[in-house]
Amino acid sequence: MRVSASLFLLLLASLPPVTAAAQSAPKASSGQKWVVAWVGSVQGPYPVGNPSAQPDMKLAFASAETGARDQSFRMIVKPEIWGREARLRFSNALGTKPVTFDAVYIGLHLTSSALIPGTNRPVAFGGKRSVTIRPGDSAWSDAVALPFVRDPDRADLAGRKLAVSFHVPTESGPMTWHAKALQTSYLSPPGAGPQSADESESAFPISTTSWYFLDALDMRAPSDAAAIVAFGDSITDGTLSTLNGDDRWPDVLARRLRAAYGNRVSVVNAGIGGNQVVGPTEYSPQMPYPGGPSAVSRLERDVLSLSGVTTVIWLEGINDFSKNGNATVEAVQAGMKEAVGRIRARIPGVRVIGATLTPAVGANNPNHGFPEQDEKRKALNEFIRASGVFDGVADFDKVIVDPATGAMKPEFVHNTTVGGAGDNLHPNRLGYVAMGMAIDLGLVAPAAAKAVKR
């Protein structure tokens, strides 16, 4: 994309000024720490999963077995907290062969697959410009300075997105991914070579609504900053929400917390569409499941290993009670007790908030909506409310259910991703906004966070 001189100057004027001091990697003070700013919980291998509004990907990937081949990715992500330094985590958790990543860059997203000129910054791994990750492993990058973030507390950074670009030089084999991004990202064609340094949109003609390989982004933040992890299934992942609208319930909560506490609280989304608390019992590249590994088995990667976590909000269980899951209430309760115990053992002072399950009555998915599922859902909700396992409750059931029918309120049903009727299982944008607005901020805000003075 060609940018006129006048537009280029206008874009630069809208950014915080970059000084010589800002161009060098800033030194972290003793009062700073890493805080997770974005998460894309991985599953796989591609194409196993539940993407939303996904284009036909045959132009991007010749086959699932070969995966990526000498092509570049531009993943668009929205940090929920900003800092002058960032670092990236790449994952090959569900791959079957080593994957090399080179020409890794991070820059400020403009529109489409284009970046704001002059913001694209190279990323290193142990001082090197490439990294090879073995199957089952992940790797953090070195810290990279973001010179366009002169003042992380500036209000005009809120909602801005980053473009993380990287090149896979050889066949990747089966790809680790997050299916339901509900965010458009971009790829070059196979055989196109390294294109990550290109800030225009011309090198990335293929679109996708999924994230590949990249699964976490940290920002260097003040010592009183903290992260909240929204842990769950498709109703956390955002099924039926607006594509590129950032209207999932964790997004709504994040905006409320930023308005109250400024650039101090990050809310990251660790939902996976179709996920279960305790199922499947086995998960591997050879035995995948569309909903990803169970919550209990992915807890280390998607909660415990994340930076700066102070609170976890857990909404999950409806898929365990589907015809595919067919778990008992007691099995799900035991899984929740185990996971909460592990969270508390690893993160001193953490708060774990249980969220009640929303109804599936009348669902048009044949695996959901039958009477026994709703009975189990109600029993689990009572456990969440009254067992004492959790430090508090986000009662989403009361927000979403129509007391007259026991089903979802009618206004929350229609599909706001692609239009048309909904499925009576997933709330739409209206429902997610209601859920995000219903959470008591006092229940989740970190104790060290100070309210913004107005």
C-alpha positions as CSV (number, residue, x, y, z in Angstrom):
1,M,0.0,0.0,0.0
2,R,1.4,3.4,-1.0
3,V,1.1,6.1,1.6
4,S,1.1,9.7,0.5
5,A,3.5,12.2,2.1
6,S,0.7,14.1,3.8
7,L,-0.9,11.0,5.1
8,F,2.5,9.7,6.4
9,L,3.1,13.0,8.3
10,L,-0.5,12.8,9.7
11,L,0.1,9.3,11.0
12,L,3.4,10.2,12.6
13,A,1.8,13.2,14.2
14,S,-0.7,11.0,15.8
15,L,1.9,9.0,17.6
16,P,3.9,9.9,20.7
17,P,7.2,11.5,19.6
18,V,10.2,9.2,19.3
19,T,13.4,10.6,20.8
20,A,16.9,9.2,20.5
21,A,16.6,7.8,24.0
22,A,13.3,6.1,23.1
23,Q,14.9,4.4,20.1
24,S,17.3,2.4,22.2
25,A,16.0,-0.6,24.3
26,P,14.8,0.9,27.6
27,K,16.3,-0.4,30.8
28,A,13.7,-1.9,33.1
29,S,13.6,-0.3,36.5
30,S,13.3,-2.3,39.7
31,G,9.7,-1.2,39.9
32,Q,8.7,-2.9,36.6
33,K,7.8,-6.5,35.7
34,W,6.4,-8.5,32.8
35,V,2.6,-8.7,32.6
36,V,0.7,-10.7,30.0
37,A,-1.1,-8.4,27.5
38,W,-2.6,-10.9,25.0
39,V,-3.2,-14.6,24.8
40,G,-4.3,-16.9,22.0
41,S,-4.6,-20.3,23.7
42,V,-3.3,-22.9,21.3
43,Q,-4.9,-26.1,20.0
44,G,-4.3,-28.2,17.0
45,P,-3.0,-29.4,14.8
46,Y,-4.6,-27.2,12.1
47,P,-7.4,-27.5,10.9
48,V,-8.8,-29.3,13.9
49,G,-10.8,-26.6,15.8
50,N,-13.9,-24.4,15.6
51,P,-13.0,-21.2,13.7
52,S,-15.6,-18.5,13.0
53,A,-16.1,-16.8,9.6
54,Q,-13.0,-18.5,8.3
55,P,-12.1,-18.0,4.6
56,D,-11.1,-21.0,2.4
57,M,-7.5,-21.5,3.3
58,K,-6.5,-23.7,0.4
59,L,-4.4,-20.9,-1.1
60,A,-2.4,-20.6,2.1
61,F,-1.8,-24.2,3.0
62,A,-1.5,-27.0,0.5
63,S,-2.2,-29.6,3.2
64,A,-2.6,-30.0,6.9
65,E,0.4,-32.4,6.9
66,T,2.9,-30.0,5.3
67,G,1.5,-26.9,6.9
68,A,3.3,-23.6,6.2
69,R,6.0,-23.5,3.5
70,D,8.4,-20.6,3.0
71,Q,5.8,-18.1,3.8
72,S,5.1,-15.2,6.2
73,F,2.4,-14.6,8.7
74,R,1.1,-11.3,10.0
75,M,-0.9,-11.9,13.2
76,I,-3.0,-8.9,14.4
77,V,-3.4,-8.8,18.2
78,K,-4.8,-6.3,20.7
79,P,-2.7,-5.7,23.9
80,E,-4.8,-5.1,27.0
81,I,-1.9,-3.3,28.7
82,W,0.9,-1.3,27.1
83,G,4.5,-0.8,27.9
84,R,7.7,0.4,26.3
85,E,9.0,-3.1,25.9
86,A,7.3,-6.3,24.7
87,R,8.2,-10.0,24.3
88,L,6.5,-12.7,22.4
89,R,5.9,-16.4,22.9
90,F,5.8,-18.8,20.0
91,S,4.4,-22.3,20.4
92,N,4.9,-25.6,18.7
93,A,2.9,-27.4,21.4
94,L,0.9,-29.5,18.9
95,G,3.5,-29.9,16.2
96,T,5.2,-33.1,15.1
97,K,8.5,-31.7,13.8
98,P,10.8,-28.7,14.7
99,V,9.6,-25.4,13.3
100,T,12.0,-22.5,12.6
101,F,10.8,-18.9,12.8
102,D,12.9,-16.1,11.3
103,A,12.4,-12.5,10.2
104,V,10.2,-11.8,13.3
105,Y,8.9,-8.3,13.6
106,I,6.4,-6.3,15.7
107,G,4.8,-3.1,14.6
108,L,1.8,-0.8,15.1
109,H,-1.2,-2.0,13.0
110,L,-2.7,0.6,10.6
111,T,-5.4,-1.2,8.7
112,S,-5.8,-4.4,6.6
113,S,-2.4,-6.0,6.7
114,A,-0.6,-2.6,6.6
115,L,1.5,-1.1,9.4
116,I,2.0,2.5,10.4
117,P,5.2,3.4,8.5
118,G,8.4,3.3,10.6
119,T,7.0,1.3,13.5
120,N,8.1,-2.3,12.5
121,R,10.8,-3.5,14.8
122,P,12.9,-6.7,14.5
123,V,12.6,-9.3,17.2
124,A,15.5,-11.6,18.4
125,F,15.7,-14.8,20.4
126,G,18.8,-15.1,22.6
127,G,20.4,-12.4,20.4
128,K,19.7,-14.3,17.2
129,R,17.3,-13.5,14.4
130,S,15.8,-16.9,14.3
131,V,14.6,-19.7,16.6
132,T,13.8,-23.4,16.1
133,I,11.2,-24.8,18.5
134,R,11.0,-28.6,19.0
135,P,7.6,-30.4,19.0
136,G,5.8,-29.8,22.3
137,D,7.8,-26.7,23.2
138,S,7.5,-23.0,23.1
139,A,10.0,-20.1,23.2
140,W,10.0,-16.5,24.4
141,S,11.7,-13.8,22.4
142,D,14.1,-11.2,23.8
143,A,12.6,-7.9,25.0
144,V,12.0,-5.6,22.1
145,A,11.7,-1.8,22.5
146,L,8.5,-0.2,21.1
147,P,9.6,3.4,20.4
148,F,6.1,4.4,19.4
149,V,5.0,3.8,23.0
150,R,6.7,6.8,24.6
151,D,4.0,7.1,27.3
152,P,2.2,3.7,27.9
153,D,-0.5,5.6,29.9
154,R,-1.7,7.6,26.9
155,A,-5.4,7.1,26.4
156,D,-5.0,6.9,22.6
157,L,-3.1,3.6,22.8
158,A,-6.2,1.8,24.3
159,G,-7.7,-0.4,21.6
160,R,-4.8,-0.1,19.2
161,K,-3.5,-3.3,17.7
162,L,-0.1,-4.7,17.0
163,A,1.0,-6.7,14.0
164,V,3.4,-9.6,14.7
165,S,5.0,-10.8,11.5
166,F,7.2,-13.8,11.0
167,H,8.6,-16.2,8.4
168,V,8.5,-20.0,8.3
169,P,11.3,-20.9,5.9
170,T,10.7,-24.6,5.5
171,E,7.7,-26.9,5.8
172,S,6.3,-26.6,9.3
173,G,4.4,-29.8,9.4
174,P,1.2,-29.8,11.4
175,M,0.6,-26.3,12.8
176,T,-0.2,-25.3,16.3
177,W,-3.0,-22.6,16.1
178,H,-5.9,-20.9,17.8
179,A,-8.9,-21.5,15.6
180,K,-11.5,-18.9,16.7
181,A,-9.6,-15.6,16.8
182,L,-12.6,-13.5,15.6
183,Q,-9.8,-11.2,14.4
184,T,-8.6,-10.9,10.8
185,S,-4.9,-11.7,10.3
186,Y,-2.9,-12.2,7.1
187,L,-0.5,-14.5,5.3
188,S,1.7,-14.5,2.2
189,P,1.4,-17.3,-0.3
190,P,3.6,-20.4,0.1
191,G,7.0,-19.9,-1.5
192,A,6.8,-16.1,-1.1
193,G,9.9,-16.0,1.1
194,P,10.4,-13.6,4.1
195,Q,8.0,-10.6,3.9
196,S,7.8,-9.6,7.5
197,A,9.8,-6.4,7.1
198,D,7.3,-5.1,4.5
199,E,5.0,-2.6,6.2
200,S,2.6,-2.4,3.2
201,E,-0.4,-4.7,2.6
202,S,0.8,-6.0,-0.8
203,A,2.9,-8.9,0.6
204,F,0.0,-10.4,2.6
205,P,-3.0,-11.0,0.3
206,I,-4.4,-14.0,2.1
207,S,-6.7,-13.4,5.1
208,T,-7.6,-15.7,8.0
209,T,-9.6,-15.4,11.2
210,S,-7.3,-17.6,13.2
211,W,-3.9,-17.2,14.9
212,Y,-1.0,-19.5,14.2
213,F,2.1,-20.3,16.3
214,L,2.0,-17.1,18.4
215,D,0.3,-17.7,21.7
216,A,1.3,-14.9,24.2
217,L,2.5,-11.3,24.4
218,D,3.9,-9.7,27.5
219,M,4.5,-6.0,28.2
220,R,6.9,-4.4,30.6
221,A,4.6,-2.7,33.2
222,P,4.8,-1.1,36.6
223,S,5.0,-3.2,39.7
224,D,1.3,-2.6,40.6
225,A,0.0,-3.8,37.2
226,A,-1.7,-7.1,37.0
227,A,-3.5,-9.6,34.7
228,I,-6.8,-11.3,34.8
229,V,-7.2,-14.5,32.9
230,A,-10.6,-15.4,31.4
231,F,-10.4,-19.2,31.2
232,G,-13.0,-21.2,29.4
233,D,-14.7,-22.4,26.2
234,S,-16.5,-20.9,23.2
235,I,-18.6,-18.5,25.3
236,T,-15.3,-16.9,26.5
237,D,-13.7,-17.3,23.1
238,G,-16.6,-15.3,21.7
239,T,-18.7,-17.4,19.4
240,L,-21.4,-15.3,17.7
241,S,-19.7,-12.1,18.7
242,T,-18.7,-9.4,16.1
243,L,-15.8,-10.2,13.8
244,N,-13.0,-7.7,14.6
245,G,-15.3,-5.9,17.0
246,D,-13.6,-7.0,20.3
247,D,-17.0,-7.5,21.9
248,R,-16.4,-10.8,23.8
249,W,-17.3,-10.5,27.5
250,P,-13.5,-10.3,28.5
251,D,-13.1,-7.4,26.1
252,V,-16.0,-5.6,27.8
253,L,-14.6,-6.2,31.2
254,A,-11.1,-5.0,30.0
255,R,-12.6,-1.7,28.8
256,R,-14.4,-1.2,32.1
257,L,-11.2,-1.9,34.1
258,R,-9.1,0.5,31.9
259,A,-11.7,3.2,32.4
260,A,-11.5,2.7,36.2
261,Y,-7.8,2.0,36.7
262,G,-6.0,3.2,33.6
263,N,-3.2,1.2,32.0
264,R,-2.8,-1.1,35.1
265,V,-5.1,-4.1,34.5
266,S,-4.9,-6.6,31.6
267,V,-7.7,-9.0,30.8
268,V,-6.5,-11.8,28.5
269,N,-8.8,-14.4,26.8
270,A,-7.8,-18.0,27.4
271,G,-11.0,-19.5,25.9
272,I,-11.0,-22.2,23.3
273,G,-14.2,-23.0,21.4
274,G,-15.5,-26.5,22.3
275,N,-13.2,-26.8,25.4
276,Q,-14.1,-29.1,28.3
277,V,-13.0,-29.1,31.9
278,V,-12.0,-32.8,32.0
279,G,-12.4,-34.1,28.5
280,P,-11.0,-35.5,26.3
281,T,-8.9,-37.9,28.5
282,E,-6.2,-38.0,25.9
283,Y,-5.1,-35.2,23.5
284,S,-2.2,-35.3,21.0
285,P,-1.4,-34.4,17.4
286,Q,-2.4,-37.9,16.5
287,M,-5.5,-37.8,18.7
288,P,-6.8,-34.2,18.5
289,Y,-10.2,-32.9,19.4
290,P,-11.9,-29.7,18.0
291,G,-12.2,-28.2,21.5
292,G,-8.5,-28.5,22.3
293,P,-6.9,-30.2,25.3
294,S,-9.0,-30.2,28.5
295,A,-8.8,-27.2,30.8
296,V,-7.1,-29.3,33.5
297,S,-4.4,-30.4,31.1
298,R,-3.8,-27.0,29.5
299,L,-3.8,-25.1,32.8
300,E,0.0,-24.8,32.9
301,R,0.4,-23.3,29.5
302,D,-2.7,-21.1,29.5
303,V,-2.8,-19.8,33.1
304,L,0.1,-20.8,35.4
305,S,2.9,-19.8,33.0
306,L,1.5,-16.4,32.2
307,S,3.1,-13.3,33.7
308,G,1.6,-11.1,36.4
309,V,-1.6,-13.1,36.9
310,T,-3.6,-12.1,40.0
311,T,-7.1,-13.3,39.1
312,V,-8.7,-16.1,37.1
313,I,-12.3,-16.1,36.0
314,W,-13.4,-19.6,34.9
315,L,-16.5,-20.2,32.8
316,E,-16.7,-23.8,31.6
317,G,-18.6,-27.1,31.8
318,I,-21.4,-27.0,29.3
319,N,-19.4,-29.0,26.7
320,D,-18.6,-31.6,29.4
321,F,-22.3,-32.2,29.7
322,S,-22.9,-32.4,25.9
323,K,-23.6,-35.7,24.2
324,N,-20.0,-35.7,23.1
325,G,-18.6,-35.0,26.6
326,N,-21.2,-37.0,28.7
327,A,-19.3,-36.3,31.9
328,T,-20.9,-36.5,35.3
329,V,-21.3,-33.5,37.5
330,E,-19.0,-35.0,40.1
331,A,-16.2,-35.5,37.5
332,V,-16.4,-31.8,36.5
333,Q,-16.5,-30.7,40.1
334,A,-13.5,-32.8,40.9
335,G,-11.7,-31.3,37.9
336,M,-12.5,-27.8,39.0
337,K,-11.3,-28.5,42.6
338,E,-8.0,-29.9,41.2
339,A,-7.4,-27.0,38.9
340,V,-8.2,-24.3,41.5
341,G,-5.9,-26.1,44.0
342,R,-3.1,-26.0,41.4
343,I,-3.7,-22.3,40.6
344,R,-3.5,-21.4,44.3
345,A,-0.4,-23.5,44.9
346,R,1.5,-21.7,42.1
347,I,0.2,-18.1,42.3
348,P,0.2,-16.8,45.9
349,G,-2.7,-14.6,46.7
350,V,-4.5,-15.3,43.5
351,R,-8.3,-15.0,43.3
352,V,-10.3,-17.6,41.4
353,I,-13.7,-16.5,40.4
354,G,-16.3,-19.1,39.3
355,A,-18.7,-18.1,36.5
356,T,-22.0,-19.8,36.3
357,L,-22.9,-21.6,33.1
358,T,-25.4,-20.1,30.7
359,P,-28.3,-22.2,29.3
360,A,-28.4,-24.3,26.2
361,V,-32.2,-25.0,26.2
362,G,-33.5,-25.1,22.6
363,A,-30.0,-25.3,21.1
364,N,-30.1,-26.3,17.4
365,N,-26.8,-28.2,17.9
366,P,-27.8,-31.9,18.4
367,N,-25.1,-32.3,21.0
368,H,-26.7,-29.7,23.2
369,G,-30.0,-28.6,24.6
370,F,-31.4,-31.9,26.0
371,P,-33.0,-32.0,29.5
372,E,-30.2,-34.0,31.2
373,Q,-27.6,-31.4,30.1
374,D,-29.6,-28.6,31.7
375,E,-30.1,-30.5,34.9
376,K,-26.3,-31.0,35.1
377,R,-25.7,-27.4,34.3
378,K,-27.9,-26.2,37.2
379,A,-26.2,-28.6,39.6
380,L,-22.8,-27.3,38.6
381,N,-24.0,-23.7,39.0
382,E,-25.1,-24.5,42.5
383,F,-21.6,-26.0,43.2
384,I,-20.0,-22.8,41.8
385,R,-22.2,-20.6,43.9
386,A,-22.2,-22.5,47.2
387,S,-19.2,-24.9,47.5
388,G,-16.7,-22.4,48.7
389,V,-14.2,-23.6,46.1
390,F,-14.1,-20.2,44.5
391,D,-13.3,-16.7,45.9
392,G,-16.3,-15.2,44.3
393,V,-19.0,-15.7,41.6
394,A,-19.7,-14.1,38.3
395,D,-23.4,-15.1,37.9
396,F,-23.7,-15.1,34.1
397,D,-26.7,-17.5,34.3
398,K,-28.8,-14.9,36.0
399,V,-27.8,-12.4,33.3
400,I,-28.5,-14.5,30.3
401,V,-31.4,-16.8,31.2
402,D,-35.0,-16.0,30.5
403,P,-36.8,-17.0,33.8
404,A,-40.1,-17.6,31.9
405,T,-38.5,-20.3,29.6
406,G,-35.2,-21.4,31.1
407,A,-33.6,-20.6,27.7
408,M,-31.5,-17.7,26.7
409,K,-33.3,-14.3,26.5
410,P,-34.5,-13.7,23.0
411,E,-32.5,-10.6,22.4
412,F,-29.3,-12.5,23.0
413,V,-29.9,-15.2,20.4
414,H,-29.3,-13.8,16.9
415,N,-25.9,-14.3,15.3
416,T,-23.8,-11.1,15.3
417,T,-20.8,-12.7,13.6
418,V,-22.2,-13.5,10.1
419,G,-25.9,-12.5,10.6
420,G,-29.0,-14.6,10.7
421,A,-30.4,-16.7,13.5
422,G,-28.4,-17.8,16.5
423,D,-28.0,-21.2,18.0
424,N,-29.6,-20.8,21.5
425,L,-26.3,-21.9,22.9
426,H,-23.9,-18.9,22.4
427,P,-24.9,-15.3,23.4
428,N,-24.4,-12.7,20.7
429,R,-22.8,-9.3,21.1
430,L,-25.7,-8.0,23.2
431,G,-25.3,-11.0,25.5
432,Y,-21.6,-10.7,25.9
433,V,-21.9,-7.0,26.7
434,A,-24.4,-7.8,29.4
435,M,-22.1,-10.4,30.8
436,G,-19.1,-8.1,30.8
437,M,-21.1,-5.3,32.4
438,A,-22.4,-7.6,35.2
439,I,-19.1,-8.4,36.8
440,D,-18.4,-6.6,40.0
441,L,-15.1,-4.8,39.5
442,G,-14.4,-5.0,43.2
443,L,-14.4,-8.7,42.8
444,V,-11.6,-8.8,40.2
445,A,-9.6,-5.6,40.4
446,P,-6.1,-6.1,41.9
447,A,-5.7,-4.8,45.4
448,A,-2.7,-2.7,44.3
449,A,-4.5,-1.0,41.5
450,K,-5.5,2.7,42.1
451,A,-8.5,4.2,40.6
452,V,-8.0,6.8,37.9
453,K,-8.5,10.4,39.1
454,R,-11.1,12.3,37.1
